[in-house]
């Protein structure tokens, strides 16, 4: 098919344009004047070859700054959108070529892969009673870790906890290593300059193969370059660079290599590569929540295409989204979602590290210590509560019903996990700025706030204040505030800061006096800290609690009507 891509004037002057793919443009602003018509006509009789031919013309002739058809970019977006909705895997060689110039092309490939996954889901079933009993027997040497009198101690799980944990372990039997498992080796820029003498030619050969749309050749050359980077045992990179040879550039390459494997149908290699992307070890300034989502989505897609539903139960519990990659697949298959999260929470505090876990086990029941230590050496820390975001997950799924468990666990948690429990509870119970039971022109809180500030991923929790039916009532807020006030005496300043944030969110007058007293103390502590140290980073914790308590006091005053209302802080500075 001939393709003509011209401006309005050129298109209308050309008598051969009719029926030959001539899209009309407004030459003044470079936008299509008939985008809806173009989209409608193409969707009416979707022709993948036609779409790819037009995009090939765009990428071949319209990218250069001197090109006369640069304004085709607007229609290219329409073509990509159509390809994303209706395209098939046979388009992947061309899409791989287009990815060299367009980030849209990579998203299109992901959309096609997502649709293909959803239409080819293998059978998925929750664990059987026999599998649960088998796991329960294997857990005879497992200890739950709880803080008792300020010390992390190993205890035998209760029968209910053991049952829930066995259910969780039976459900995740096919689980592989946590995404982000490859080691990162940071080197100096001088060392990397020497490495680049060898690496740059390999990268250029890989990039040249991409423009040929040859998936097999690109995979071969991509593997060669990846191995030169130290993959799969590690990844070498310096931080203070930009471009393909920078650390972030090399992470982008590994993302592309994983996607390339997936487009070629090499689902095993793709899953392995996705899992090894080292997001968790990337310096914070280079870390991107979107990268982690892409990584987890890739793991889920490729394991599902391999028929390994059980291998991604843990990743689905992250609830990356509430459709294709979330827990819906599990609930539709009959899994007991609250029980999965409760089971994972039995492993709370196992993020303390192997040495601290071993010391806690040494303080546990004598008859099981040796076997528990052997289990620790064999299977590792088993910190599934952290890995699957079990605490915010349970709060989101169980809503009000999660509060008794959360309050109980606060009394057993390390300082780090107390913060997780408090903030999760605070997100759930936060009083919305607008009363959802009163008619208002402003949109109510629909989906809650995001949990997990500063981590590789933010786990959404649906707030009770999202509707009148679920609203956390004033008497409930008063009762909870009385309990949370006890955490203001915790020896850890981060726990106290989290408790202040919860109290500010509840906006209960019960906390007014204690918060006002703490505000004076916090200001005094901050002034003393700044007086003793000129280094700003030395007083970060004192500054955080002083700021948070001031905001909490102000918020209580706003709801009491003694201070002008403003939009509340969402706790994610």
N, C-alpha and C positions, 0 to 999 in steps of 0.2 A: 504493500500500500504506500502511495506517495504521501509525504507529510509536508504540509506547508504551515509555518508558524510565523505570522506577520502581524503588523499593527492593523488597526481598523481600516485605515485608508488603503494600505497595500492589499489587504485581504479583499476589500470590496472592489478594487480596481482589477483584480486578477480573475478573468473569466474561468480559469481552471481550478479555482479554489473549491468550488462546490463539490462536496462529497469526498474531499481529499484531506480531511483533518485540519482544516485551516481554522484556528481559534482566533477570535477577535479580541483586540486589546485597545484600551484607551492609551494612546501614545503619550498623553500628558502625565498620568500618574503610574503608568506601567501595570495597571490592574485589569483583569478581564472584564469586559462589559457584559458578558453573557455567561458567567460562571455557572449559574443555576441551570441554564439551558444545556451547557456542556456536560455538567454532572448528570442531568436527567437523561440525556441522550446516550451517554456512555453506560449508565447503569441499566438502561432499558434492555440493551443487548450487550452485556459486559463481554468484552473481548480482551483477554489477558495479553495476547500477542500484540494487539493494537496499543494497549497501555504501555507495554514494555518498549515498543518501537518509538513511541513519542518520548518516553523518558530517555531512551538511548540517544535520540536526537538532541534532547536537552543537555545531557551530560557530555556529548561529543562536541556540540557546536555553540552552546549558549552560556557556558560558565565563564569564559574569558572576558575580562573587562571591556575589550574592544568589540565584543560580539554585538551584532545588530538585534539579537533575539534574547538579550538578558532579561527582558521583562516577562519571559515565559516562566520565570520562577513562581509566579502566582498560580499559574495553571498547573505547574509541576506539583504543587501542594495538593491540588484537587486529584491529580492522577495518583499520587502516593496514597491519599485517603481512600480512593477506590480500590487500589491494590491491597491495602491493609484489610479492607472489609471483604473482598471477594477473591484475592489472589490465592494461588496454590504453591506448593513446594517446587513446582517446575520452574518458577520464576527466580529461585535462589541464585543461580549463577549470575544472572544479570543484576540482581539486587546486591550481590557481593561486590560486583564492579562499582555500582552506584555508591556504595558505602564509602568508597575512597574520597568522594566529594560531598556527601550529604549525610548528616546525622539522621535525617528523616528515613533514609533507606534502612538503617539499622532498626529503627522502631517498627517499620513495616514488616521486616523479617520476624521480629518478636511477635507482632500481632498475628501473622500467619501461623507461626509455631504455636501460639496459644490456642487459636481456633482448631488447629490440627490435633493438639493434645486433648482438648475437650471433646472432640468427636471420636477419639480413639481410647477413651479411658478403660482400663482393664477392671476386672471385678475387684472390689475392695470390701473387706469384711472385718468387723471388730474381732478381738481375740476370743477364742472359745474358752469355756470353763476349764477344760483340760490344760490349755496353754497357761491360763492364769494360775492354776494350781502348781504347774511345773515351775513357773517363775517364783511363786511363793516359797517353794522348797529351796530354790537357789538363793533366796534372800535370807537364809538362816544366819548368815555371817555379815549381815548388813546392820549398821548402826545409824540411827538418826542423831544429828548433832544439834544440841540445844544449849543456850547460854543459861547457866545456873550460877547465881551469885557472882556474876561478872566473869565466869570462866566457861569456855566452850567445852562441853562434856558430851561423850557418846552414850546414848541410851537405846535400849531395845524399842523398836517402834511398837505402837499399840496394834491390836489385831485389825482395827479399821484402817489404820495407816498402812499396815503391811498389805492388806487386801487391795487398797487403792494403788500402792506402789507396784504391786504385782501386775495389776491391770495395765498400768502405764508401760511397764517393761515389756509385757507381752505385746502391746500395741506397737512398740517401736523396735521390734526384733530386727528389722532390716536396716536399722539406722547406720549410717556411715559417720565419718569424722565431721565435726562441726565446720561449717563454712568459715574460711579464713585460717586454715590449718597450716599453710606453708610458712616457713621461716623467712623473715626479711633480713637481708644482710646489707646494712648501710655502709657505704664507702665514701671517701672524700672525693671531691670533684677532680682532684689531680689523678687519683687512682682511676676514676671513671674515664678520664681523657685517654688513658692508656688502653682501657677496655674497648672504647669506642672505635679504635683503629681496626679491631677485629669485628666488632658488632655492627657498625654502620653498613658495610657492604651486604651483610646478611639481611638487615632490615630493608635495604633498597631492593634486593631481589624479591623479598616477600611482597613489598608494595607493588613492584612491577607485575607480579603474577596476579595480584588482585584486579588490576585493570584489564586483565585478559578473561576474567570471570571463570577461571579454572579452579574449582574447589579443591580437587585432589592435589594439584600442584601447590596451591597456597597452603594446604595443610602440611605438606611435606616441608616446605620452606619455613612455615611458621614454627613447626616443631624444632627445626634446626636452630632458628633464632632463639626460641624459648630455652632450649638446652644450653645455649651459649650464655644465657642470662642466669643459669644456675637452676632452672626449673627441671624436674619437679621438686627437688630437695630444698630449694630456696630461690630467692629472687634478689639480684644485686641491683642497687640503685643509689644514687645520691639525691638528696632532697632539694637542694637549692638550684634547680634547673627548670627550664620550660622546654616544651617540644617533645618529640618521640623518644629521645634518649633520657628524659627526666624520669624520676621515680613514678610520678603520676602518669606519664606517657607510657611507661612500661606496664603499668596496671591496666591502662586502656587497651594495650595490645593483647594482654592476657584475656580480657573480656572479649575482644574480637576473636581470638583463637577459640575460645569456648563456644561462641556463637557459630563460628565457622564449622567446627566439629558437628554441632547440632544441625545446621543446615544440610550437611552432607550425610546425616543419618547415623553418625558415629556417637550414639547416645551415651555409651559407657565412658568414652574419652571426654565427651562434653561434660558429663556430670562430675568426673574427677577434676577437670580444669576449673569448673565453676566453684567447687568446694575449696580448691586450693587458693583462690584469689585472696590475698592477705589483707582484707579490709580492716580486720580487728587490730592489726599491728601497724597500720599506716599512721604516720604522725597526724595528730588532730587537725592541723591546718590543711592537710590533703584529704582528709576523710570526708566522704560524702554519703549521706543517708540513702540517696538514690542509687549509688553503687551497690550498697548492701541489698537493697530491694531487688535490683537487677540480678545480683548474685543468687539470692534465695529463689527468685522466680525461675532462673535457669536450672538450679538444682531440682526443683519440683517438676518442671517440664520434662527434663531428660530422664529422671527416675520413673516418672509416670509412663513415658514412652517405652521404657524398658519393662513395664509391667510391675514395677516395684512400688506399689502404693504404700506399703508399710515402711519403706525406706525414707519417706518424706512426711510421716506423721509429725515428727518433731518440727520440721520446717513449716508445716501448715499451722501448727499451734501458734506460730508467731503472728498469724492473722495479717499477713502483708497486705492483703485486700480482703474484702468480704464476698468475693465471688470466685474467680478462677483459681486463685492461689491461697485462699483462706481455709477456714474450718468447715465451710459449707459441705465440701466433699466428704468430710468425716461424719458430720451429722446426717447427711443423706444416706450414708452407708450404714448407719446405726451405731456409731461410736457414742459412748457416754462422755460428752465433752467436759462437764464439771469434774467427773471422776479422773479424767486424764490430767487436768490441772491440779487436782488435789493430790494425785499420786506424785506428780513432779515436785510439788511443794514439800513433800516428805524429805527431799534432798536439799532443802534450804540450809544455808550456812556452809555447804560444801564448796563454796567459792573461796574459802579461806586459804586454800593452798594445801598441797600434799603434806608438808611438814606439820602444819597446824592441825590437820585432820589426824595425823598419826599421834600427835600429842594428846588430842581429845580422846582417841581410841584407848590410849594408855590409861586414861582415867575411867574407862568404861568397865562393864562386867568382866571379871577376870577370865571366866571360862571361854569367852569368845574373842578375846583380844588378838590372839595369834592368828586365828582364821580371818578376822577383820583386817588385820595388817596385810596379810597375804592377798586378800581381795583388793585392797587399795593398790598394792604393787601391780596386780594383774590387770585391773580394769580402769585404774585412775580415780580421780576425785568424785566422779559421778555427780557433777553439779548441774543437774538438769533443770532445776528451778531457774537458774540464771539463763541457761541456754535457750529455753522455750518461753522466757518471760512469763513464768507460771503465775506469779503473784498478780500482775496487772491482768493476765488472761482470766484468772478465776474471778477477779473483781468485775471485769467486763461481762462475763457470762452469767455469773450468779447475782450480780447487782446487790440489792439489799441483803440477800441471804448470805453474802460473803463476809459481812461485817463481823459476826462472831468469830469466824476463823481468823480474820485479819487481826482482831484485837488480841486473840490468844497467842498468835504467832509473834506479835510485837514483844511479848514478854519472854520469848525464847530466841530472839534474833540477835545477830551481831549488829553493831552500829550501822554498817553498810546496808543490811537488809531491813533494819528498822526504818531507815530513810525510804527504802523502796515501798514498804508497807504503808507508811504514813502518807507519802505522796500519792500512791495509788488510791488510798481511801479518801484523800483530800480531793482528788479529781472527781471521784464518784459523787461526793456529798457537797461539793462547792455550791454555794447559793448563787444562782444566776443574777446578773445585774437587773434583768427584767423579770418580773413575776410571770411565769408561764400560765398562771390561772387568770390573769387579767388580759383583756383585749388590748393589743398594742400594735402599732404600725410597724414596729421593728421586728425582725425575724427572731424567733426563739432559738435557744441553744439546741441544736439538733443532734450532734454526734459527739458531744463532749470535747474534752481537751486531749492534747497529745501527751502521753506519758513517756519518759525516758530521755529527758534533755541531756545532751552530752554523750550519749551512747551511740552505737552504730546504727540504731534503729529507734523510731518512736512508735510505741504501741498504743493504739487508740483505746480509750475507755469511754463507754457511753455514760454520760453524766445523768444522774437522776433528775437534775433540773431541766432536762430537755423537754419535758411535757408536764402538764398539770397532773396527769394520772400518776406519774412516778415521782413527783416533787418530794424532796426531803423536807419534812415538816419542821416547824419551829421547836416543838417539844423534843423531836428526835435530835435536832442540832444541839439543843441544850444538854441532853443526856450524853451525847458523844463528846461535846466540848469538855465536860467534867472529867471524862476519861483521858482525853488527849492532854489536858492541863498537866497531868502527872509527868508527861515526857519533857516538860520544861525544866525538870530537875535532873535530866539525864546528864552524865558526865561528858558525853560527846557533843560538841558544839553543832555538828551537822545534824544530829538528831533533834536538838533543840530548835534549830532553824526550820527543819521540816515540820515540826509540831506547830511552830508559829504560823507557817504558811497554811496548814490545815485549819487552824483556829481563825485566821483571817478569812479563809474561804467560807467557813461555817457562818461567820458574822453573828455569833451568838453573844448576847449581852453578858452571859455567864462568865465569859473570858475577859471582860473589859478591865477589871481591876488588876488582874495578874499581868495582862499584856502592857498596861500603862506602867506598872512597876518595872517590868522587864525592859521596857523602852529606855527608862532612865539608867538602868544598870548597863545596858548594851552600849549606850552612848558614852558612858563613863569608861567602860572597858576599851572601846575603840580609841578614845582620846588618849588613854594611858598607853595603849599599844603603839599608836603613831608617835607618841612622845619618846618612846624607847627605841623605835626603829624608823629610819628614814626610808627603808626599802618598802615600797608599796605592797609587794607580794606577801610580806610578813604578816599583814593584817587583813588578808582577804576574808578569813572566816568571821572575824569580828565585824568587818564592814557588812558582810552578807546578813548576819543576824540583826544588826542595827537597822539596816535598810528594810528588812522583811518585817520586823516588829513595828516599825513606823507605819508601813503600808497597812498592816493588819489593824492597828489602832485607828488609822484614817478610815479604813473600810467599815469598821464598826460604827464610827461616827456618821458615815454617809447613810447607812441603813437606819440609824437612829434618828436621822433628820437633822443632826446638829452640824453637818458639814455638807458642802455642795457635792453632788454625785459626779463621779467621773468613771470612765471605763476601767474596770478592775485589771490589775496585772494578772497574767495567766500563769505565773510561777515558772516561766521558762526563759529567764534572762540569759 
